[in-house]
Amino acid sequence: MEPEPEPKKQQSPRRQTPGRSPPRTFRERLFHALPDYAGPYSVGMMEIEVPVRKPRTFSHIKRNHMHALRMDTVLCAIYYPCDAPSHSTEKGRKPSKATWLPRPRALTSKGYAQFFSIPHLPITAYIAATTMFTKLPAFRNAKLADHCPDATPRASLSTPSQDTLTESRHGRSRFPVIFFSHGLGGSRTCYSAVCGELASNGFVVIAMEHRDGSGARSYVNIPQGHNIAYDQNAGNSKPMRHYEVDYIFPRGNDYDTSPNNAQGVDIELRHAQIEMRMAEIEEAYYVLELLNNGQGELVYKNNLRKKGNAGSSSKGLEDINWSDWEGGIFLQNVTAMGHSFGGAATAQIIREKERFSYIGQGILLDAWGQAIPEVESVAHQPLNKPLLAVNSEAFMHWPENFKRLSDFIGEAKDAGALCWMLTIKGSTHLSQTDFAILYPHWMSFFMKTMVNPRRAVYLTVNSCLEFLNRVLPAKVAVRNCWIDEGILNTGVVTADELPRKYRPNEKWVASRLRIPSELRLRITHWLGRSRLRRTPPKTAVATDINGKPLTALVHFAPGSEVWMHIEPSRNNSNATPN
């Protein structure tokens, strides 16, 4: 087995001074807001939709007599380290920020209502009253950073540490890449907390918006003069400029995601969606190649997310200096990453190593193991790439899913790859999404989430940073820009050592946790939170970037917030829960 490299230690236990964030508007202060990113870089964000090189359909599945899975364009949001001061003062204009809810916001809300199978008016009204005006704490179309942050402790007056450098490009930083694949009902923005945190630590994160019928709603702009996968104008007197893609329910098996579904997963639909997702990622990688090769103007010319088109901001890709992107990203050892169904797609990408030769490692966030395609013995491609799986406690108590995922991780580990699999205590399936941060009370009362939602994101991101810092080449890995909490050094627990206290009954398995004596626990938590506001805590409590305690329904002291199931240094076959 390949020996595990020594973990890299921090110079100081204190978090680095965070990068600058855009100022919040008065309206944002009144409504739900996303927290600023904790990494030393400011974060930029741009949205790109371009025609694909080969429009095509996937499978013969149809809805309303049309192919349900067709690829005409590829859409993604790019989160990246940026130079905030130069952008915010340029031309005397205020910095622009993208809205968290994709445009057109009212119609997107309607798509979510359809996804949840409830009337759209209550959903639209509630979103309008809460998150319709929420914006991402990132600078839209900002300048790609050409510097490295000071990695020294906040109190130090020494010069910036060269240990933070990624591969140099004429003395400037060259940033590693992560592709992020969302889960069912997701979009390019609903994982902005995780994607933005990674970007603030020196990664270019490509958040895909898949048009495979797995999102709540997405708009596809029809490129003029290009062939498309399906004749949208057939039978129409007026040419269509765009079409919408809503969530596709499996026929006769609407809830194939449920552990209690006797019919199981709709293999035909889900595998076709994974195939389309992989094709979309290939197209997005081609876009990155254009940017990195100095052909950003071509991307700008073909961009369909511009004023007048569906789902677009009037900002489009204006004010971007494309020369900043030339040679600015490292296109080898790319990381594939995904949540839930996106985790299943990520697993298949890791499996197809010849097709995705530029993918070096994978990160699975609460992956839907049941949707990972079975491997045919004839076409078997052995796994040998590093993997990290970060699970929620709710999914940990789903035995079939846990076994499927642990078998997948174990296969790569047996081949000598560096692999970890862990669970965040007190978390549920949406704890790694923005929904947990924007709607923490709903998550607590309905999903029985017990971990602080912001802390769950920090644990997720810090685990990913520890993993990437160990498996990426030395010339690429970003070091000393964050607090190494030693999460991956957590000792492995056996199946007998895993608690069953919060395990739900069969009806709620995978979707929520069970909280014994819930009323008493909530009253105790409320009283304890009130005391924290008045007096400093006597025991270790996790804090946000401003030092504010991240209180949780159940207190997990820093350093004891995860269960480790698989890690490189030992045989972990007895770590599977019953």
Secondary structure, 3 states (H helix, E strand, C coil): CCCCCCCCCCCCCCCCCCCCCCCCCHHHHHCCCCCCCCCCCEEEEEEEEEEEEEEEECCCCEECCEECCEEEEEEEEEEEEECHHHHHHHHHCCCCCCECCCCCHHHHHHHHHHHHCCCHHHHHHHHHHHCCCCECCCEECCCECCCCCCCCCCCCCCCCCHHHCCCEECCEECEEEEEEECCCCCCCCCCHHHHHHHHHCCCEEEEEECCCCCCCEEEEECCCCCCCCCCCCCCCCCCCCEEEEECCCCCCCCCCCCCCCCCCCCHHHHHHHHHHHHHHHHHHHHHHHHHHCCCHHHHHHHCCCCCCCCCCCCCCCCCCCHHHHCCCEEEEEEEEEEECHHHHHHHHHHHCCCCCCCEEEEEEECCCHHHCCCCCCCCCCCCCCCEEEEEEHHHHCCHHHHHHHHHHHHHHHHCCCCEEEEEECCCCHHHHCHHHHHCHHHHHHHCCCCCCHHHHHHHHHHHHHHHHHHHCCCCCCCCCCCCCCCHHHCCECCHHHCCCCCCCCHHHCCCCCCCCCHHHHHHHHHHHHHHHHHCCCCCCCCECCCCCECCCCCCCCCCCCEEEEECCCCCCCCCCCC
